[in-house]
Amino acid sequence: MRTNLYCFPCFLRQALDAVRMVTQNEGIQRKVLSSVFSILSNIPVHTTPVEIAHLVHLRVKSITGDFDPYKEAKKKQNELALRYESTLSAQIADMSDPLKAAMMFSAAGNAIDLAPNCPIPDIYKRYMEMISKGFARDDYELFLKKLARSKSLLYLGDNAGEIVWDKLLIEELLENFHLDIIYAVRGFPILNDVTIEDAHFVGLDKVVKGLSYGFDAPGILLDKCSEEFLKHYKNSGLILSKGQGNYESLSGENRPIFFLLNVKCPVIAEDIHCKVGELVLKSQLNQGLCYHRHEYQ
C-alpha cells in the first residue's frame, strides 16, 4: 500500500503524542518533531505507511530513551477492559448468534478509547449502539463456511484493551469449531499495540497459543517477520486480521484473510465503500489493492 500525503500530518501527531507521554520538556519534544520532519522529507516515494510509522517511532524511542512510551496507557486500557469483560460475555451469550455478536464486539473494541475517566456504563452504552447497527460490510456467512472447512486459524491481534474482546471471540470460535488457533502479536512495543506481555496480562495465554511477529511495526511487514510467524501465515487455512494497521499491510495479499475492524479513516472508508465509524467484516476475496492511508490507532 502506497503512502498518501495525508499520512504525513498523522505521523507528526503520533510522534508528538508519544513524546508527550514520556516528557513535558518542550526542547525534547521539538527535537523529536524536527527529527521526524527530516525522516518525512527524505523518505523514498514507495515507502509504505507501516514502514514510515516504524521509522518515526524508532526515532521517538531513540531520542527519549523510552522504548515503550505507551506502557502505562496500555496497562490502564487492559485493566479497564477486564473490569467489564463479564458484562459483555453475558451479553454475547444472550444474543441470538453469540459468535457474530462476539465478532461485532471485537470490531467495536477497536473503536472505543478505553479512557480511565470514562464510566463503564457509558462505554457499555456506546458499544451497544455500535453493535445494534451491525456490520456495514458483512461477509459473516462466507466466514462461517471457511471456518467449517478450516483446521487452523491465525488471528492477528491489534491493540491493547480490545484484546479482551478478542479473547471473548476466540472462546466462541473454540466452542463452535474444531480449530487450532494461533494469536499473533507485535514482537516489541509500538504505539498501544498488543504484545505478548499484554496478552498474558488479560489471560489470553490461558485460552489460546500466542505468537510474536518478531517485529515492532504497527502492521505486518512480511519481509521483517520471524520465520515461525511466516510459517503459520503461509500454512494457515484461515486468517482473521484485526484493525486498520493490519488491513493496510495485508489488503493486497493473496491469502484467505478476513478483515475485522472499525473504520476510523475516511480514505479507508472510501476504499471499503463504507462510512467512518462503521464496523466491517470483509473477506480478502472481495478486497482489491488499497492505495490509501489511515491513522494508526
N, C-alpha and C positions, 0 to 999 in steps of 0.2 A: 504494500500500500504506500502510495506516494504521500509526501508531506505537503499539506496545503499551507499557504501563507497565514491563514487564520490560526494555525497551530502556534505561531511564534509568541503572541501575547500570552497564551496558555502556559508555555514553557517558562516564561518570566514570572507569571503568577505562582506557578508551582515552586520555583526556586525561592521566591520571596516568602511564601508560606512556610517552606521547610526551614529556612534560616531563622525565621522569627520564632519557630518552635525551640530553637537552640539558644538564641541570644537576642537581647534587645539592643545590642551595640550597633548603632547605625553605621559606624565605619565598616564593620564586618558585613553588614547587610549590603552596603554599597559595593564592597569588594566582590561579593558573590554575584550581584546583578551585573557588574561590569564584566566579570569573567564569563558569565552566561551570554551576555551580548557578544562577546568575542567568539564564543562557540557558534552562536546562531549566524553570525555574519560570515563565517568561514566554512559552514557545513556544506558538503557536496550535495548537489541538487537531488540526487536519487536516494539520499539517506531517509530511512523510514521514520515516522513519528516515534515508534518504540525505541529505535536506536538513539534518536536525539534525546529523548527523555532519560534514557540510561546515562548518557554523557552529562546531561545537566545535573542529575542528582549525584553522580560521582563527584562532580566539581563542588557541589554544596558540601558533601561529606569531607572532601579533601580540605577545603578552606576552614570549615568549622571544627574538624576533628571529631565530629559526632557521626557515627556510621549507622545510626538508627534514630533519626530525628522524630519519627512518628511513634516511638516505642510506647510512651505514656498514653498517647491518643488511642492507639490500638488496644491497650490494656483496658481503658475505660469503655471502648466500644464492645469488647468481648464480655466484660463484666455486665454491662447493661443488657446486652442481648441474652445472656444466660438468665437474667432476672425474670424475663417473661417467656422463656423457652417453653415452660409447661403450659402456659396460657395458649400459645399458638399451637402447640402439639394437640391440645384438647380440641381447639377449633378445627384443625385439619381433620381429626378423627370424626368429627360431627358432620363433615361435608359429604355430599353425595358421591364425589370422586376424590378420595383423600390424596391419591397420587398427584392428580392435576392440581389440587389445592396446594400441596407441598411445593410443586414447581412454581406456582404463581407467588407463593410466599417467598421462595428463594429469589425469584426475579425482583420482587418488590424490595427485598432486603438490600439490594444494590442501590436503591433509590433514597433510602432514609438515612439521614445523618444521625447516628445514634449519640447525640449530644447529651452529656450528663445532666444538663439543666432542663431537658425536655421530659415532662412527666410520662410515665409508662402508659397511662390511659390515652394520652394524646397521640403517642406513637402508634398504639394499637388501633386507634380510630383511623389514622392515616393509612395504615396497612389495609384495613378492611375496605376503605374507599377505593384503593387501587385494585384490590382483589375483585371487588364487585364488578369492575369493568372488563375483566378477563384479558386475554392476550389480544393485542392488536394484529399481530401476525401469529397464526396458530397452526403449527404443524404437529400438534399433540398426537393425533391419530396415527400419523406416519411414525412418530417416535415410538409409540406402543408397538407397532408392527416390527420395527427394527429391534426393540428390546426383546421381543418374543423370539427372535432369530439369533440373538447375540449371546455369547457365553461370557463376554467381558465388557466392561465399561470403564473408560478413562475419563474421570471427572476433573476438569481443570478449574481450580479454585481462583478466587479473585481477591476480595477484601476481608479484613478483619471485621468482626461484628456479624456480618451477614453469613459467616461460615457456620454459625449456629443454625441458620435456616438450611444451609447445605446439609448439615447433619440430619435434620428432620427429613429432608428429601431422600437422602441416602437410606435412612431407615425404612422409608416407604418403598423404595426400589428393592431393597433386600427382602422385604416382606412379600412382595408381589412377583419377583422374578429370581430365577437361579442365576446369579451373576457374580463374577469375580470383579469387584470394583476397586480401582486404584484412585486415590485422591491426590492430585498433584498440586504443589505449592511452589512459591518462589524460592530460589536457592539461598538468597540473602535478603536482608531488609531493604525494601524500596517502597517509598510512599507509605500508605496504610495497607499494602497488600499482605496476604496471608503467608506466613512462614510455618515451618514445622513446629516451632515454639508456640505459635498461636493455635495451631490445630490441636496440640496436646492440651493447651490451656482450657479449651472448650470441650474436651473429651472426644474429639473426633477419632483419636487413635484407638478408642475402645469400640468403635463401630466399623472402621474401615482402615485399610493399609494406606499409609502416607508415602509420598514420593516427592523428592525435590527435583525441580527442573535443572538445578545445577547452575543457575544464573540469576541475576537480580534485575533484569529489565522489567518494566511494568507491562509486560506482554510476553509473548513467546517468540524468541529468536531461535529458530530451529538449528541454525549453524553454531549456536553457542550452548545448546542444551547438552546435558550429560548423555553418555551412551545408554545408560539404563533408562532414562526417560524416553529417548528416541526409540528404543526397542519396544516399549509399551505403546508409544504413539503410532508406530508403523504396524504393529500387530493387533492392536485392539479392534474388536469388532464394531465398537461404537464409541463416540467421543461426545461428552457433554461439556460445552465451553461456556463458562460464566463470565459476564461482564464485557465492557467495551474494549479494554486493552487486549483481551484475548480475541475478541471479534476482529479487531483491527489487524491483528497479527495473522489470523488464520482464515479470513473470509475468502481468500483465493485458493486455498489448499484443496487438493483432490483427495479428501478423506471423508469418512462417514461422520460428519460433525453436525451437532445441533447446537445452535447458539441460544443461550438463555440470558436475557439481560433487560435492564431498564434503559431506555434511550434517553441520554442526557445531553446529547449534542445535536444541534439542528441539521448538521451536514450528514451525520449518520442517519438521522430520521429521514432525510430525503433519500438516502441510499436504500433504506429498507422500506420506504414508502409508508411511513407512519408519522406520528407526532411525538415531539419531545414529552417525556413523562410516561409514555406508554410501555407496557410490558410486551416482550417479544420472545417467542419460541420459534426459531426459524431453522429449517433444515439447510445444510450446505448444498443439497441437491437443487435448491431453489435460489441459490446465492451466487451472484456474479462477483467479479472483482470489484473491490471498493477503492476508490481513489480520493477519499476524503479524509477529514481529520476528526478527532474527538478530544474532549478534555478527560484526562485520566482522573478518575475519582476514587 
